[in-house]
Amino acid sequence: MITKIKKEKFEIIIWHLLPVIGIIVWGALSFTNYLWYDEAYSAALVRKSIPELIEITSIDVHSPFYYLLAKGFYHLCGGGVNYWSLKVFSLIFSFGYLLLGKYWIKRLYDIKTSIYFMLFSILMPILTVQATNVRMYSCGLFFLTATALMMIELYQGEESVNKWIAFALLSTASVYCHTFQMIETLILYIFFFFAIILKKQYKKLIGFFSVGICVAIIYLPWLKITYEQMQTRISQTIQDVENINGSEKQFNALITYGKEWFSSGETPIALVMYFGMALTIVLGYFAVDYMRSKHNYYAGVGLLVIVFTTLIGTYLNNYVASCFMGRFVFSAFGALALLYALGIQQINCKWLKIGVLIASLYCFITQYRSELKLEYNTQIDNYFEFVEQNVETEDAIMMHPYHVLMLSVYYPDLEYIAYGNLDEWMPFNVNEVFTQWEQLEDINGTLWYIGSDPGSLSQKYRYEEMLQFHHMYYDFSLYKMIPNE
C-alpha cells in the first residue's frame, strides 16, 4: 500500500515536471537570432505589411494564418531584427502541445499515458528540430492535436453546443495552418463521420455537418487560391516529375521521409533515423496489442492520417507536381507520440522497456547536440562584424544563389541586387534583379558580392575575397568587386 502511494506521488511529480523540462530543453534553442533559409523566409515575410504578406502567401504554397499570428507577436517583442521572438512564438505552441498531453490525454486515458505521451514528445528528434523552428509546424501540431482530441471528446462523451463551437474554431485554425494539414484535417473528419455511423450516434450528425459546412465555407476562399497555386506548381515542376523513373521516386521518397520523420531533413544522423524506425515498429506492435485489448483505436486512426496524407503527397510528387515533403505531416505526430505511449505500457519485459527508453534517449541526445551546435555556431558573427565595419549605406550587395538572400534579413536597410531570376513571391528585401551592366553604374559606393565565384562579372570587375564563413547548412564567400580601369 505504501509503495503504491509512493509510486502515485512520483507519477504526479513527473507529470508536473515534464512540461517544464520540455520548455527548458526546447527553450535553449530559441534565444538566438540565427536563422536558416526557411526561417529567414518567415522573418522576411512578417516584416512585410499585411496586404503584402497576404499577396505573397497567395502566390506561394501556404495560407497567411501562421504568418499573421507570428507578425503580431514579433511586433509585440519590438520587431526589428529580434528574430528570437519568432522562435519563442513557435515554442509557445510546442509548450501548448505538451499541455494538451498533460491534461487532455490524462482525461481521455490516464496519468501514465499522459506521462509517456509528454516524455516521447520531448525525446522525438523531429520535435527537437521543429519545436522552435520559425515555420508553421509547431502551430500546426498544436491545432491539429487539439482538433483530434476534441473530436474524441465529442465521439465518446456527451455533445454540447460549446464543444461543437470549440471543434469548429480548432478545425478552422487547423486547416489554415498548412495546405497538407488541411488534408490531414479532412481525413480526420472522414474517420469521424464513419465512426459516428458505425456507433449509430446519428444525433451527432447535426453538429458534425453544421461544423463541417462552416469550416468548408470559411476555407473556401483559400481553396480557390490553393488550386491556382497547384496549377502554377505543376507548370514549374512537370519536367522533374517526368524525368524521374518510378523505382527511383519511391526510393528517394522513403529515404527523405525517414530523415525528416526520425532525424532531420537538413542534418540527418543515420543511426538516429534507424533507431527511430525500429522504435516505431517495436512500440507500434505493442500499441496494436493495447488497442485490441482496450478497444481503443484513436492512436491507430491518427497513424492512418499520417499514412494516407503521405500517400496523397507521394502520389502528387510522382505524377502531378513536386509539392510534398516528409515534414508536411508533422502536425499529426501527436498520434505517433500517443502510439509510443500506449505501446510501452504494454511491454511486460523490464529489460525491453529499459532498452526502448535508452534508445529513445540516445536519439534525443544525439539530435539535440546537433541542433545546439547549429544554433550556437557563431561564425555568422564574423559577417555581422564585417558589414558593420566595412559596408556603407551607399554600397550595394549582389547575392547569388537563392539561399544567400537569407542574409538580407539581418541588414534590411541596405541595397541588395539579386543575380539571376527572382520569383515574384520571394519576400526578401531585394531592390532589383541584375540584368544589364547599366544597373551597376548607379551604385555610388562599393559593390559587394556574396555567393559562388563571381567570375561571370569579370568583364567589368575584378574581385577580391574578403571573408568566408559557415552558417547553419551553408558556406558563404564575400567578395569586394573592383571596377576594371
N, C-alpha and C positions, 0 to 999 in steps of 0.2 A: 504493500500500500504506500509506504514512504517512498519507495523507489519510483512508483508511478507518479506520485505528486511532484517529485524532483524532476522527472522527465517532462511533465507537463509545464513546469515552470521554465525549464531550459528551452522548450519549444517556443514558449511565449517570448522569452528574451531574444532568441534567434529571429523570430517573426518580426519583432520590433526593430531589430538591428539591421536586417538585410537591406531595406530601402536606404538606410543611412550609408551602409557600405557601398551600395550602388552609386549613390550620388557623389561619394568621395572618390571612388575609383574612376568614374566617368568624368567627374569634375576636373580631375587633374589634366584632362585632355582638352579643356575648354577655355583656358585663360590666356591664350596667346593670340596674336593677330596673324599667325602664319596660316596661309590657305593654299590648297591645291587648286587645280584648274576649275573643277566643277563648283567648288566653294567660292572661288573668285567670281565665277559667273553669277552666282546668287548674290554676292556682295555688290557687284556692279548693277544688278537688276534692282535691288532695294534702294539704290541711290537715285534711281530714276523717279520722275513724277508718276503719280498713279495712272494717268492716261497712257503715258509711255510704257509703263510696266505692263498694263493690260494689253496694249497693242503688240508688244514683243512676245508675250506669252501666247497670244492668239496665233502667232506665226510659228512659234516653237512648239514643243510637244506636251506641255503640261498647263494646267489651269493656274490662274494667278492667286488662288486661295492662300497657299502657304506663303508666298512672297509678300502678299499684303499684310498678313499677320506678322511676318518677320520684319517688315518695314516699320510697322508701328512700334515693335519692341526695340528695334535698332535706334529709332529716333528718341525713344524714352531714355535710352542709355547714352545719349549725346551725339549719335550719328558720327560723321567724320570717318576716321579710319579705325574706329572702335569695333573692329570686326569680331572681337572676342564675344561681343554681345549676341551675335548670331549663333555662336556655338552654345552659349548659355541658353538661348532660346530653344535649341534642339534638346539640350539637357533637361529643360523643364518638362518637355513631353516624354522623355525617357523615364524621368522620375515619376511622372504621372502614370506611365505604363506599369511601373513597379507597384504603385499604389493600387492599381486595378488588380494586380496579382495578390496584393496583401489582403485587401478587403473583399473584393468581389469573388475571387477564386475561393477564398475561405468560406464565404456564404454559400456558394454553389457546391463546394466539395467539403473540405475540412482544413484545419490549420497545417497539417503535414503536407498536403498537396500545395497549399499556398506557399509554404517554405521552399519546397523543391522547385516550384514554378519560378520564384524570385531568384533562387540560387542558380538554376540553369540559365536563366535570362542573363544574369551577371557574368556567368562563365562563358557564354556563347561568344566566340571570336567575332562573329558578324556584328554583335551589339557593341563590342569594343570599337569596331570601325565606324558604325553608324550612329551610336548614341549621341555624339556631339557633332556629327557631320552637318555642314551648313547646306543641307538639302532637305527635302520634304519627308525623308524616310522615317525619322522618329515621330514626326507629327502624324504620318500615316499609320504607323504602328499603334499609336495611342487610339486614334479614332476607329480603326478597323477592329481592334481588340475590344474596345468599348461597345461597338455596334454588335459584335458577335455575342458578347456577354449579356447585353440587353435582349438580344434575340432568344438566348437560352432562358433568361428570366421570364420572358413573355410565354415561351413554349411550355415550361414546366411549372409555372406558377399562375396566379390569378392575373388577368389583364386589367388595365385601368387606362383612363384617358391620359394621365400623366406619363405612364410608361410608353404609350404609343407616341406621344409627343416627343419624349426623350429619344426614342428609337428613330423617329423621323429626323430630328436635328443631328444625331450622331451619324446617321446614314448619309445625310446631305454633306456633312463635313468630310465623310469618308470618300464619297465619290469625287469630290472636288480636290482631293489631295494629289492624286496621280492618275493618269489615264488607265494604267493597268490595275490600280486599286479600284477603279470603277468596275472593272471586270470582276475582280475578286468579290466586291460587294454584291454584284448582280448574281454571282454563283451562290453566295450565301443565301440570298433571297430565294433562289430556286430550291435549295435544300430546305429552307424554312417552309416554303409552300407545300412541298411533298410531305414533310413531317406533320404539318397540320392536317393534311388529308388522311395520312395513314393513321393518325391518332383520333381521327374523327372530331377534331376540335373546330367544327365548322363555324361557330360563332366568332372565332378569332379571324376568320377570313375578311370580315368587315374592316377591322383595324388594319389587317395586312394590306388589303388592296387600297385603302384610304392613304396609308403611309406610302405605299409603292407608287401610287399615282402622283402624290405630292412631290416626292423626291424626283420622279421622272420629269415632271413639269419644270421643276427648279433647275434640273440639269440639262433640259432640252436645248437652251441657247448654246451651251458649250458643246453639246453633242454635234451640232452642225459644224462648229469650228474644228472639233476632233476629226470629223470626216474629211474636211478640207486639208487638215494637216497630214492625214494619211495619204491623200492623193499626191500631195507635194513630196512626201517621203518616198512614195512608190516611184515617182519620176526621177528622184535623186539616186535611188539605190537599186533600180531594176537590173542594171548591168552586173552589180555584185551578186545579186540573187541568181542570175542566170549562169554566172561563171563558176559557181561552186557546185561540185558533184554531191550527190546525196549522202554517201558514206562520210565524206569529209565534213559536211554540215553537221551530221549527228555527233561525230567525234568532237568537233570543235565546241558544239553546244554543251556536251556532257562535261568537258574539262572546264569550260568557262563558268558554268553553273556551280560546279564543285568548288572552284576557287572562291566565288563570291558568297556562297552559302555557308561554307565551313572554314574559310580563312579570310582572304581579301583579294578582290579583283586586281588591285594595283600592286600589292606586295604579298603575293601568296606564299605560304610556307607549306611545302609538300606534306610533311609529317602531320601538321595540324589538320590539313584537309583530309588525309586518310583516316586519322583518328576520329574526326568529326563524322565521316561517313560510317565508320564502324560503330560508333556510339549510337548513331541514328538507327542502324539495323538492329543492334542488341536491345536498346531501350524500346524501339518500336515493336519488336517481337513480344516483349513482356507487357507493353501497353495494350496490345491486342488482347492478351490474356486477361488483363484488368477490365477492359471494355466489355468483353464477352461475359465475364463473371458478374459485373455490376450492371450490365445492360445500359451502359452509358457510353455513347459513341461520339460525343462532341469533339474530342480531340481528333478522332478519325475523320470526321467531316471537315474539320479545319485543315487537315493534311490534304484531303482531296481538293480543297480550294486551291492550295499551292500547286498540286499536281495538274489540275485542269487549266489553271491560268498559265502555267509553264508550257503545257501542250499547245495552248492557243498562241502564246508568244513564239514558240518554236516554229509552229506552222507559218505564222506571219513572216518570221525571219527567212524561212526556207523557200517560201513560194510566193510571197506578196511583196514585202519590203523589210529591210533590216531596221527593226524598231524596238527590239526586246533585249533586255539584259537580265541576268540572273537576279540582281538585287531589286528588280522591279516587283518581285513577290515578297520582299522582306516584310511588308506590312502585315502579312499573315503569319509571321514567325512566332507569334504568341501561341499558336496552335502547336508548333514544334516544342516550345517550352513546356506546354501542358502535357504533350505526349511523353516527354522525358520524365516529367514529374510523376505521371501515372506509372510509367514503366519501371522506374527504380523502386517504387513501393512494392512491386510485385516480385522483386528478386529476393529469394529466400537465402541464397548463398551469401554469407557475410563477406567472403573474400572477393566475390564477383562485384558486389556492391561497392566495396572499397576500391577495386580496380577501376570501375566506371568513374568514381569521383576523382581518383588520381589522374586518369586520362583527361577528364574534363578540365581539371585544374592545370594540367600541363598545357593543354590547348590555349587556355585563357592566358596564362603567364607568358607563353611564347609569343602569342599575337599581341598581347598588351605591351610587352617590351618593344616590339617592332613599332607599334603606334607611338609610344613615348619617344623613341628615337626620331621618328619623323616629326613629331610635334615640337620637339625641343632642339632640332637641328638649327643652329643659329647662323649658318653660312649666308643666309639672305641678308643678315645684318651688314655684311660687307657691301652689299649692293646699296642698302639704305645709306650707309656712311659715304659711299662714293657719290651717290646722287646729291646728297646734301652739301658735299664739299665741292663738287665739280659741275653740276648741271644747273644752268641758269634758266630763268623764266622765258628768255627769248630763244632758247635751244629747242630742238625737235628730236624725238626719239623714234626711229624706224624699227618696226618689230616684225619678225618672221621666224618660225611659222606660227600657227594658231595659239599653241599653249603659251607662247611668250606674252600674248596680250594680257594674261592674268596679272602681270606686274603693274599694269596701268592703274589698278585699283588702289595702290599704295600712294601714288602721287597723281591724283585725278586732275589736277590743275595744269599739268604740263601738256605740251603739244605732242600728240602721237600720230604716226603715219604707219598704216598697215602696208606691208609689201605683199602683193598678191591679191587674190579675190577675198572679199569680205561679205559674208551673208548679212542680209538686212536685219536679221533678228539678233545679231550679236549685240549685247548690251554694253560692251566695253567702251570707254571714253576715247574713241579713235576719231581724230579730226578729219582725216581724209585717207584715201587709198592711193598709193603711188602708182601712177600710170604713165607719166611722162616727166622728162627731166626738168621742164619749166617749173614744176611744182616746188622743186628744191631751191630754186633761185630766190624765192620769197623768204627763206629762212635767214633771220638776222644774226643768229648765234651759231652754235656748233651743232652739227648733225651727228647723232649717236645712233648706233645700230646694235640691236640685241637679237641674237639668233644664230643660225648657221653661218658658215663662211660668207661674207658679203662680196665675194669675187664678182658677182654679176653687176656690181656698181663700179667696177674698176675702170670703166670707160671715162667716168667723170671724177672718181675719187680713188685715192689710195687710203689705206686704213691701218690702224694700229690697235692691237688687242690690249685693252686696259684692265679687264677683270674677267675671271672665271669663278663661277660658284655653282653649287648644287642646292636645289631646294625641292623638298618633297620627292617627286618621282622624276625630276627633270634636271638636266645640265644646261647652264646658260653661259654665253660668252658675250661680253660687251665690248664694242669697238668704237673708237673715235674715227670719224670719217673726215679726211683732209682733202679739200678740193685740189685737183691737178692744176698745176700752173700752166 
